[in-house]
Amino acid sequence: MTSIEDAISHIEGTVGLSARHLESGREIQHNAADVFFTASTLKVPVLVELYRQVDLGAVDLNQRVELTDRHRVPGSGILKEMTAGIRPTVHDLAMLMIIISDNTATDILYDLVGGDNLNNTLRELGLRTTRIPMTVRQLLFSVVGLDPGNPDHTYETCASRLFNQEYLLDGAGYDIDRSDVSSPGDMCNLLELLYSGDLLSNASRNGALDILKRQQLRTVIPHALPVGTDVAHKTGFYHGVRADVGIVFSPTGPYAVAIMAKDVTCPDRLVFDLSLATLSRAVYDDMVEQSDQGTY
C-alpha cells in the first residue's frame, strides 16, 4: 500500500490535493489553497452554472443548437469533425463536454450561460481562487501564441500548432492572473455543494452527477481504484498542466477529491497520469480505513 506522502514524492511537478469525506468530514490536504490551472476541469463549473440556470428557467436542456463552422474549437472532442448544420440539444452538449471533454460543446455552453454569470456564481459561492475568464478557444489559442480575435489566426493554424506542440509558455494560458484557475480546495468545495443538494434542485443535481459518472477519460482518479468503484469526475490537461476532480463513491461513503498539477516535467502524459492515479488510490485507502478520523 502506497502512502499519500510516498505518492506525492514521486510526482514530477507541483501537485495540490484536497479530499473531503462527505459523511464523516475527514479531510486530506496538500497545497489545497494554492492556485492551479484548471485546464478542462473548468467544465465542472460550467456544468454547475448550466444546471443552475436550468433551475431558474433561463435554459432549456431540450433546446437545440445548430453547429456552425465558427463554433469549432481545436483539441479534444468530436463536434469539430461534424458537418455544420447538426442540431444537438443543450443536454447533448453537456454530455459531450464532460464525458469526452468536447471543447466545441464547452464553448457553446460557456456562451449560453455567459462568462459573467459563471464567474459571479463562483464568487457568490465563496470560491475565491476560482476564475474562468477564458473560453477553451481563447485558452488554446493563447498557449500556442495565437489571438482568437485575429482573423488571420485560424482554427487550422491553432490545431496544427497544438499537434506539433508549439507552445508559448509566457502566453496568457500560462499566466495565473489571466488564465482559467482554481485551487484543489475550491474544486472540492464546489463538488461538495453539488453533492449536498443545497446548490441545485434534486433533478438538476442528479442530472449533473449522472453526466459526471459517465466520464470516459479515466486515467487519473478512477484508474487504480477497485474495479466497479463509481466515480463522478472530470479530467483536464494541456502542456505542463494536469488535473482531475470528482466524487468517489467508496464503501464508507462518498468523498470529494481534487488533484491538480502544474509545472509538470514528466515527458510522458500516461506515465504522469499513473503517478496521479497512485495518489488517488492512496487517498481512497485512507478514506476507507480512516473515514472516522479528522484532518490529515
Secondary structure as UniProt FT lines:
FT   HELIX           4..9
FT   STRAND          14..21
FT   TURN            22..24
FT   STRAND          27..30
FT   TURN            32..33
FT   STRAND          36..37
FT   HELIX           39..42
FT   HELIX           43..56
FT   TURN            61..62
FT   HELIX           69..71
FT   HELIX           79..81
FT   TURN            84..85
FT   HELIX           90..99
FT   HELIX           103..113
FT   HELIX           115..124
FT   TURN            125..126
FT   TURN            128..129
FT   HELIX           136..143
FT   TURN            144..145
FT   TURN            148..149
FT   TURN            151..152
FT   HELIX           155..163
FT   TURN            164..165
FT   TURN            169..170
FT   HELIX           172..174
FT   TURN            176..178
FT   STRAND          181..182
FT   HELIX           184..196
FT   HELIX           202..213
FT   TURN            221..224
FT   TURN            227..228
FT   STRAND          230..238
FT   TURN            239..240
FT   STRAND          241..250
FT   TURN            251..252
FT   STRAND          253..262
FT   HELIX           269..290
FT   TURN            291..292
//
